[in-house]
């Protein structure tokens, strides 16, 4: 498996469920075989987890309100990607 690239970590950072990741302490991510630092990530808190769960619950309500055919189209598109 190749080492994740900087672009991979940039993409993942946009998905982080922390409202203000650039204002947080960070922690290094090290390549497992060499110990070389390949990225840094924001350190989350219990409040971040609670906010992420709340957001997921709200998204689930919206998802459940979609017609089944629409949800199936979205899942199929995800599979294609």
MODELLER restraints for C-alpha pairs under 7 A, 6 or more apart:
rsr = mdl.restraints
at = mdl.atoms
rsr.add(forms.Gaussian(group=physical.xy_distance, feature=features.Distance(at['CA:17:A'], at['CA:48:A']), mean=6.99, stdev=0.5))
rsr.add(forms.Gaussian(group=physical.xy_distance, feature=features.Distance(at['CA:17:A'], at['CA:52:A']), mean=5.81, stdev=0.5))
rsr.add(forms.Gaussian(group=physical.xy_distance, feature=features.Distance(at['CA:18:A'], at['CA:44:A']), mean=6.85, stdev=0.5))
rsr.add(forms.Gaussian(group=physical.xy_distance, feature=features.Distance(at['CA:18:A'], at['CA:48:A']), mean=5.87, stdev=0.5))
rsr.add(forms.Gaussian(group=physical.xy_distance, feature=features.Distance(at['CA:21:A'], at['CA:42:A']), mean=5.58, stdev=0.5))
rsr.add(forms.Gaussian(group=physical.xy_distance, feature=features.Distance(at['CA:24:A'], at['CA:42:A']), mean=5.64, stdev=0.5))
rsr.add(forms.Gaussian(group=physical.xy_distance, feature=features.Distance(at['CA:24:A'], at['CA:43:A']), mean=6.31, stdev=0.5))
rsr.add(forms.Gaussian(group=physical.xy_distance, feature=features.Distance(at['CA:25:A'], at['CA:42:A']), mean=5.88, stdev=0.5))
rsr.add(forms.Gaussian(group=physical.xy_distance, feature=features.Distance(at['CA:25:A'], at['CA:43:A']), mean=5.77, stdev=0.5))
rsr.add(forms.Gaussian(group=physical.xy_distance, feature=features.Distance(at['CA:26:A'], at['CA:40:A']), mean=5.95, stdev=0.5))
rsr.add(forms.Gaussian(group=physical.xy_distance, feature=features.Distance(at['CA:26:A'], at['CA:41:A']), mean=5.22, stdev=0.5))
rsr.add(forms.Gaussian(group=physical.xy_distance, feature=features.Distance(at['CA:26:A'], at['CA:42:A']), mean=4.33, stdev=0.5))
rsr.add(forms.Gaussian(group=physical.xy_distance, feature=features.Distance(at['CA:26:A'], at['CA:43:A']), mean=5.42, stdev=0.5))
rsr.add(forms.Gaussian(group=physical.xy_distance, feature=features.Distance(at['CA:27:A'], at['CA:40:A']), mean=5.32, stdev=0.5))
rsr.add(forms.Gaussian(group=physical.xy_distance, feature=features.Distance(at['CA:27:A'], at['CA:41:A']), mean=5.35, stdev=0.5))
rsr.add(forms.Gaussian(group=physical.xy_distance, feature=features.Distance(at['CA:27:A'], at['CA:42:A']), mean=6.35, stdev=0.5))
rsr.add(forms.Gaussian(group=physical.xy_distance, feature=features.Distance(at['CA:27:A'], at['CA:43:A']), mean=6.50, stdev=0.5))
rsr.add(forms.Gaussian(group=physical.xy_distance, feature=features.Distance(at['CA:28:A'], at['CA:37:A']), mean=6.21, stdev=0.5))
rsr.add(forms.Gaussian(group=physical.xy_distance, feature=features.Distance(at['CA:28:A'], at['CA:39:A']), mean=5.88, stdev=0.5))
rsr.add(forms.Gaussian(group=physical.xy_distance, feature=features.Distance(at['CA:28:A'], at['CA:40:A']), mean=4.25, stdev=0.5))
rsr.add(forms.Gaussian(group=physical.xy_distance, feature=features.Distance(at['CA:28:A'], at['CA:41:A']), mean=6.36, stdev=0.5))
rsr.add(forms.Gaussian(group=physical.xy_distance, feature=features.Distance(at['CA:29:A'], at['CA:37:A']), mean=5.69, stdev=0.5))
rsr.add(forms.Gaussian(group=physical.xy_distance, feature=features.Distance(at['CA:29:A'], at['CA:38:A']), mean=5.84, stdev=0.5))
rsr.add(forms.Gaussian(group=physical.xy_distance, feature=features.Distance(at['CA:29:A'], at['CA:39:A']), mean=5.18, stdev=0.5))
rsr.add(forms.Gaussian(group=physical.xy_distance, feature=features.Distance(at['CA:29:A'], at['CA:40:A']), mean=5.54, stdev=0.5))
rsr.add(forms.Gaussian(group=physical.xy_distance, feature=features.Distance(at['CA:30:A'], at['CA:36:A']), mean=5.28, stdev=0.5))
rsr.add(forms.Gaussian(group=physical.xy_distance, feature=features.Distance(at['CA:30:A'], at['CA:37:A']), mean=4.29, stdev=0.5))
rsr.add(forms.Gaussian(group=physical.xy_distance, feature=features.Distance(at['CA:30:A'], at['CA:38:A']), mean=5.66, stdev=0.5))
rsr.add(forms.Gaussian(group=physical.xy_distance, feature=features.Distance(at['CA:31:A'], at['CA:37:A']), mean=6.24, stdev=0.5))
rsr.add(forms.Gaussian(group=physical.xy_distance, feature=features.Distance(at['CA:31:A'], at['CA:38:A']), mean=6.33, stdev=0.5))
